[in-house]
Amino acid sequence: MEIGLLSYDVADLCIGKPPLQALSAAASIADALAAIKLSDDNAVSVWSCDHSSSKINHLNCLCVGKICMVDIICYLCKEENLSSPGAALRSPVTVLLPKDTGIVRHVEPSSSLLEAIGLMLEGAQNLVVPIKSRNRRKQLSRSSTLPANAANLSIQEFCWLTQEDVIRFFLSSVGLFSPIPSRSIESLGIIKADFPSINYHSPAISALGLINKSLVDQTSVAVVDSKGTLIGEISPFTLATCDESVAAAITTLSAGDLMAYIDCGGPPEEIVKKVEEELKRKKLEGMMEELLSMDDDFASPGSKPGMYSRSSSYSVRMVRRAEAIVCYPWSSLVAVMVQALAHRVNYVWVIEDDSAVVGIVTFTEMLQVFRENLESMIA
């Protein structure tokens, strides 16, 4: 049993994964925004070199981070950027990269499964893995639609491996870990009682730091009432399906109204009017106009402010709602795994019968359980 599982390496988990879209670290935030909107992924990789140049040394070219829509939205919400989001988008993309460079790590295709899990438990969100070969014709036809600064990895292509990929792999072999998967998450001790939260009536902008932290931790911000009852969430996974105009909503709305704004059907007209009125009161009416004028370049016919279209292969992300995904302390590990994977999130909220929040379970805690069991197999 353990021999079969431990024989897998990183390359085995990368079969069929698409190559990364690369962006030079010299690009602007506007370039990153355009690349994200043309990508099938939620994020683009940022590299220390320009892959479109014929003079680069690919051996010294490294992925230095990743940028997603949430990074851009949070940057536009900063006080100094509210009055002129267009100028903010002309800033270099490097201002969005976290100081912690361990979020993205390069690994060899031959790296073991245990090595990959170890890096993820140390804080790596994405493991960058070289791709040996692929259909060049398909790549060339796709790259023609990308912005000039969205580099094409013409010499060496890469994909990245995430916690979701590893958890999905373990789910396919979950019977080998019996009886652990059938145990409750409470008995396994993997419920985290420390989690970010905001009151339903509080200004959404007061959660900006929590949103940034939840993006790094791959979790979410719980929206609760005065009794601690879970009402919903402000999730980076949901915000990632929105456009940059959501920055205006975060700036003006309460946490509860923001949940309605980012829900999958697009913002209700009365909420949009509320945003416009509040922007006018704050003398920021030009902010929404400027954001919407930029969004027009990417909007689909009939689309609403706040949302944008992606490839149909990612339609599951497009129907993400602000309603939180929940389980109970007595839920089994395998049930929680299925819930998270089905909704394409890295966490599930844990509540009691009265909907009071107990905590949160994340892929990180699940990976810790599987690693401990794998290590015990070879001890």
C-alpha positions as CSV (number, residue, x, y, z in Angstrom):
1,M,0.0,0.0,0.0
2,E,2.6,2.6,1.1
3,I,5.0,1.6,-1.7
4,G,2.3,2.4,-4.3
5,L,1.5,5.8,-2.9
6,L,5.1,6.8,-2.2
7,S,6.1,5.8,-5.7
8,Y,4.3,8.8,-7.1
9,D,6.3,12.0,-7.8
10,V,5.3,15.5,-8.7
11,A,5.2,14.9,-12.4
12,D,2.5,12.2,-12.0
13,L,0.2,14.8,-10.4
14,C,0.8,17.3,-13.2
15,I,-0.3,15.1,-16.1
16,G,-2.8,17.0,-18.2
17,K,-2.2,20.4,-16.5
18,P,-2.0,23.4,-18.8
19,P,1.2,25.5,-19.1
20,L,1.5,28.7,-17.1
21,Q,0.9,32.0,-18.6
22,A,3.9,34.1,-17.8
23,L,4.2,37.8,-17.1
24,S,7.4,39.7,-16.9
25,A,8.2,41.4,-13.6
26,A,8.7,44.5,-15.6
27,A,5.0,44.6,-16.6
28,S,2.4,47.0,-15.1
29,I,-0.6,46.1,-13.0
30,A,-2.7,47.0,-16.1
31,D,-0.8,44.3,-18.0
32,A,-1.5,41.8,-15.3
33,L,-5.2,42.7,-15.3
34,A,-5.5,42.2,-19.0
35,A,-3.6,38.8,-18.7
36,I,-5.9,37.6,-15.9
37,K,-9.0,38.4,-17.9
38,L,-7.7,36.5,-20.9
39,S,-6.6,33.5,-18.8
40,D,-8.4,30.4,-17.9
41,D,-6.7,30.4,-14.5
42,N,-7.4,32.6,-11.5
43,A,-3.9,33.9,-11.5
44,V,-0.9,34.6,-13.7
45,S,2.7,33.8,-12.8
46,V,5.3,36.6,-12.6
47,W,8.8,35.9,-13.8
48,S,12.2,37.6,-13.3
49,C,12.7,37.8,-17.0
50,D,10.8,38.6,-20.2
51,H,10.2,35.3,-22.1
52,S,9.4,37.2,-25.2
53,S,13.0,38.2,-25.5
54,S,15.4,36.0,-27.5
55,K,18.3,37.1,-25.4
56,I,17.3,35.7,-22.0
57,N,19.0,32.9,-20.2
58,H,16.1,30.6,-19.3
59,L,18.2,28.7,-16.8
60,N,18.3,31.9,-14.7
61,C,14.7,32.8,-15.2
62,L,12.6,32.2,-12.1
63,C,8.9,32.5,-11.2
64,V,9.0,35.2,-8.4
65,G,5.3,35.2,-7.6
66,K,1.7,35.2,-8.8
67,I,-1.0,37.8,-9.3
68,C,-4.7,37.3,-9.1
69,M,-7.7,39.7,-9.4
70,V,-8.0,39.9,-5.6
71,D,-4.5,41.4,-5.4
72,I,-5.5,44.1,-7.9
73,I,-8.9,44.8,-6.2
74,C,-7.2,45.2,-2.7
75,Y,-4.6,47.5,-4.2
76,L,-7.2,49.7,-5.8
77,C,-9.0,49.9,-2.4
78,K,-6.0,51.6,-0.8
79,E,-6.8,55.2,0.2
80,E,-4.1,56.6,-2.0
81,N,-5.5,54.9,-5.1
82,L,-9.2,55.6,-4.6
83,S,-9.3,58.9,-6.5
84,S,-7.3,57.6,-9.5
85,P,-7.5,53.9,-10.1
86,G,-6.1,54.4,-13.7
87,A,-2.9,55.8,-12.3
88,A,-2.7,52.9,-9.8
89,L,-2.9,50.4,-12.6
90,R,0.1,51.9,-14.3
91,S,2.2,51.0,-11.2
92,P,4.7,48.1,-11.7
93,V,3.3,44.6,-11.0
94,T,6.0,44.0,-8.5
95,V,4.2,46.3,-5.9
96,L,1.6,43.5,-5.6
97,L,4.0,40.7,-4.9
98,P,4.2,39.7,-1.2
99,K,7.5,40.0,0.6
100,D,7.3,36.3,1.4
101,T,8.8,34.6,-1.7
102,G,8.0,31.2,-0.4
103,I,4.4,31.3,-1.7
104,V,5.7,30.1,-5.1
105,R,8.5,27.4,-5.2
106,H,10.3,25.7,-8.0
107,V,10.5,21.9,-7.8
108,E,11.8,19.2,-10.1
109,P,9.4,16.8,-11.8
110,S,11.1,14.0,-9.9
111,S,10.4,15.5,-6.5
112,S,8.5,13.1,-4.2
113,L,5.0,13.5,-3.0
114,L,6.2,13.9,0.5
115,E,8.6,16.6,-0.5
116,A,5.7,18.5,-2.3
117,I,3.5,18.2,0.8
118,G,6.3,19.4,3.0
119,L,6.8,22.6,0.9
120,M,3.0,23.3,1.0
121,L,2.9,22.9,4.8
122,E,5.8,25.4,4.9
123,G,3.6,27.9,3.2
124,A,4.0,27.3,-0.6
125,Q,0.7,27.8,-2.4
126,N,2.0,26.9,-5.9
127,L,4.8,24.5,-6.9
128,V,6.3,25.4,-10.3
129,V,7.0,22.2,-12.2
130,P,8.7,22.0,-15.7
131,I,6.6,20.5,-18.4
132,K,8.6,18.1,-20.7
133,S,6.6,18.4,-23.9
134,R,3.2,19.5,-25.3
135,N,1.4,20.3,-28.5
136,R,3.1,23.4,-29.8
137,R,0.4,24.2,-32.4
138,K,-2.3,24.6,-29.6
139,Q,0.0,26.8,-27.6
140,L,0.8,29.1,-30.5
141,S,-2.9,29.5,-31.5
142,R,-3.7,30.5,-27.8
143,S,-0.8,32.8,-27.3
144,S,-1.9,35.1,-30.2
145,T,-4.8,36.4,-28.0
146,L,-2.6,37.4,-25.0
147,P,-1.3,40.9,-24.3
148,A,2.2,41.7,-25.5
149,N,3.7,41.7,-22.0
150,A,2.1,38.3,-21.2
151,A,5.2,36.2,-22.0
152,N,5.1,32.9,-23.7
153,L,7.4,30.2,-22.2
154,S,8.7,29.3,-25.6
155,I,11.9,27.4,-24.5
156,Q,10.7,25.7,-21.3
157,E,7.1,25.5,-20.2
158,F,5.9,25.1,-16.6
159,C,2.7,24.2,-14.8
160,W,1.9,24.6,-11.2
161,L,0.8,22.2,-8.5
162,T,-1.6,23.3,-5.7
163,Q,-3.0,21.9,-2.5
164,E,-6.2,21.2,-4.3
165,D,-4.3,18.9,-6.7
166,V,-2.8,16.9,-3.9
167,I,-6.1,16.6,-1.9
168,R,-7.8,15.5,-5.1
169,F,-5.1,12.8,-5.5
170,F,-5.6,11.6,-2.0
171,L,-9.3,11.4,-2.5
172,S,-8.8,9.1,-5.4
173,S,-6.9,6.8,-3.0
174,V,-8.7,7.6,0.2
175,G,-9.5,3.9,1.0
176,L,-5.8,3.2,1.5
177,F,-5.9,5.5,4.6
178,S,-8.8,3.7,6.3
179,P,-10.1,4.3,9.0
180,I,-8.7,7.9,9.1
181,P,-11.0,9.4,6.4
182,S,-14.1,8.2,8.2
183,R,-13.2,9.9,11.4
184,S,-14.7,13.2,12.4
185,I,-12.7,16.4,11.9
186,E,-13.2,17.1,15.6
187,S,-11.6,13.8,16.6
188,L,-8.7,14.5,14.3
189,G,-8.1,17.8,15.9
190,I,-8.0,19.8,12.6
191,I,-10.6,22.5,13.4
192,K,-9.0,25.9,13.6
193,A,-10.8,28.1,16.1
194,D,-8.8,31.2,15.0
195,F,-10.3,32.6,11.9
196,P,-10.9,36.1,10.3
197,S,-14.4,37.5,10.7
198,I,-16.4,40.7,10.3
199,N,-19.8,41.8,11.5
200,Y,-22.6,41.9,8.9
201,H,-23.2,45.6,9.4
202,S,-19.6,46.7,9.5
203,P,-18.0,48.6,6.6
204,A,-16.5,46.1,4.1
205,I,-13.4,48.3,3.8
206,S,-12.6,47.5,7.4
207,A,-12.1,43.9,6.3
208,L,-9.5,44.8,3.7
209,G,-6.6,43.6,5.8
210,L,-8.5,40.4,6.6
211,I,-9.1,39.8,2.9
212,N,-5.4,40.2,2.1
213,K,-4.6,37.7,4.9
214,S,-7.2,35.2,3.8
215,L,-5.7,35.4,0.3
216,V,-2.3,34.4,1.7
217,D,-3.8,31.7,3.9
218,Q,-6.1,30.5,1.2
219,T,-9.1,30.9,3.5
220,S,-12.0,33.4,3.8
221,V,-13.5,36.1,6.0
222,A,-16.6,35.0,7.9
223,V,-19.5,37.4,8.0
224,V,-21.3,37.0,11.3
225,D,-24.0,38.7,13.4
226,S,-23.7,40.0,16.9
227,K,-24.3,36.4,18.3
228,G,-21.5,34.9,16.2
229,T,-23.9,33.2,13.8
230,L,-22.4,32.6,10.3
231,I,-24.4,34.7,7.8
232,G,-22.0,34.3,4.8
233,E,-18.5,35.1,3.8
234,I,-16.2,37.4,1.8
235,S,-14.1,34.9,0.0
236,P,-11.0,35.6,-2.2
237,F,-12.2,32.6,-4.3
238,T,-15.5,34.6,-5.0
239,L,-13.7,37.9,-5.4
240,A,-11.4,36.3,-8.0
241,T,-14.4,35.9,-10.3
242,C,-15.2,39.6,-10.1
243,D,-13.8,42.6,-12.0
244,E,-11.9,45.6,-10.7
245,S,-15.1,47.6,-10.2
246,V,-15.7,45.7,-7.0
247,A,-13.1,47.9,-5.4
248,A,-15.8,50.7,-5.4
249,A,-18.2,48.3,-3.7
250,I,-15.7,47.4,-1.0
251,T,-15.0,51.0,-0.4
252,T,-18.6,52.0,0.1
253,L,-20.7,49.1,1.2
254,S,-21.3,47.1,4.5
255,A,-20.0,43.5,4.6
256,G,-23.6,42.3,4.2
257,D,-24.3,44.5,1.1
258,L,-20.9,43.4,-0.3
259,M,-22.0,39.8,-0.2
260,A,-25.1,40.7,-2.3
261,Y,-22.9,42.7,-4.7
262,I,-20.5,39.8,-5.4
263,D,-23.1,37.1,-5.6
264,C,-23.0,35.0,-8.7
265,G,-25.9,36.7,-10.5
266,G,-24.2,40.1,-10.4
267,P,-25.1,43.0,-8.1
268,P,-28.7,44.1,-7.8
269,E,-29.6,47.5,-9.2
270,E,-30.4,49.0,-5.8
271,I,-27.0,48.0,-4.5
272,V,-25.3,49.5,-7.5
273,K,-27.2,52.8,-6.9
274,K,-26.1,52.6,-3.3
275,V,-22.5,52.4,-4.3
276,E,-22.9,55.3,-6.7
277,E,-24.6,57.5,-4.0
278,E,-21.9,56.7,-1.4
279,L,-19.1,57.4,-3.9
280,K,-20.7,60.8,-4.7
281,R,-21.0,61.5,-0.9
282,K,-17.3,60.8,-0.5
283,K,-16.5,62.9,-3.6
284,L,-15.2,59.8,-5.4
285,E,-17.8,59.6,-8.2
286,G,-15.1,59.5,-10.8
287,M,-13.8,56.2,-9.3
288,M,-16.7,54.1,-10.6
289,E,-16.7,55.8,-14.0
290,E,-13.0,55.2,-14.4
291,L,-13.3,51.6,-13.3
292,L,-16.2,50.9,-15.6
293,S,-14.5,52.5,-18.6
294,M,-11.6,50.2,-18.1
295,D,-13.9,47.2,-17.7
296,D,-15.7,47.9,-21.0
297,D,-12.6,46.6,-22.8
298,F,-13.3,43.1,-21.5
299,A,-17.0,43.0,-20.8
300,S,-19.3,40.5,-22.6
301,P,-22.6,41.6,-24.1
302,G,-25.2,41.9,-21.4
303,S,-22.7,41.4,-18.5
304,K,-23.3,43.3,-15.3
305,P,-20.8,45.4,-13.3
306,G,-18.8,43.4,-10.9
307,M,-18.5,40.2,-12.9
308,Y,-16.6,39.1,-16.0
309,S,-16.6,36.1,-18.3
310,R,-14.0,33.3,-18.4
311,S,-13.5,30.1,-20.3
312,S,-16.4,27.6,-19.9
313,S,-13.9,25.2,-18.4
314,Y,-13.9,27.4,-15.3
315,S,-17.7,27.9,-15.2
316,V,-17.7,26.2,-11.8
317,R,-15.9,29.2,-10.4
318,M,-18.3,31.6,-12.0
319,V,-21.2,30.3,-10.0
320,R,-19.5,30.7,-6.6
321,R,-21.9,32.4,-4.2
322,A,-21.2,34.5,-1.1
323,E,-23.1,31.8,0.8
324,A,-20.5,30.0,3.0
325,I,-19.8,26.2,2.6
326,V,-20.3,24.6,6.0
327,C,-19.9,21.3,7.8
328,Y,-20.2,20.2,11.5
329,P,-17.6,19.0,14.1
330,W,-18.9,15.5,13.6
331,S,-18.5,15.6,9.8
332,S,-16.0,13.0,8.5
333,L,-12.7,14.0,6.9
334,V,-13.7,12.5,3.5
335,A,-17.0,14.3,3.5
336,V,-15.3,17.7,4.1
337,M,-12.7,16.9,1.4
338,V,-15.5,16.2,-1.1
339,Q,-17.3,19.5,-0.1
340,A,-14.2,21.6,-0.6
341,L,-13.2,20.0,-3.9
342,A,-16.8,20.3,-5.2
343,H,-16.9,24.0,-4.6
344,R,-13.2,24.6,-5.6
345,V,-12.2,26.2,-2.3
346,N,-9.4,25.3,0.1
347,Y,-11.5,25.4,3.3
348,V,-14.9,24.6,4.8
349,W,-16.5,26.5,7.7
350,V,-17.4,24.4,10.8
351,I,-20.7,25.4,12.6
352,E,-22.9,24.1,15.3
353,D,-26.6,23.2,14.9
354,D,-27.5,26.9,15.7
355,S,-25.1,28.1,12.9
356,A,-22.7,29.5,15.4
357,V,-19.2,29.3,14.0
358,V,-16.9,26.8,15.6
359,G,-13.9,27.3,13.3
360,I,-12.6,26.4,9.9
361,V,-10.9,23.4,8.3
362,T,-8.4,23.9,5.5
363,F,-6.5,21.8,3.1
364,T,-3.4,22.6,5.1
365,E,-4.7,20.7,8.2
366,M,-5.9,17.8,5.9
367,L,-2.4,17.6,4.3
368,Q,-0.9,17.4,7.7
369,V,-3.1,14.4,8.5
370,F,-2.1,12.6,5.3
371,R,1.6,13.3,5.7
372,E,1.6,11.9,9.2
373,N,0.0,8.8,8.0
374,L,2.4,8.4,5.1
375,E,5.3,8.9,7.4
376,S,4.0,6.3,9.8
377,M,3.7,3.8,6.9
378,I,7.5,4.0,6.2
379,A,8.6,4.4,9.8
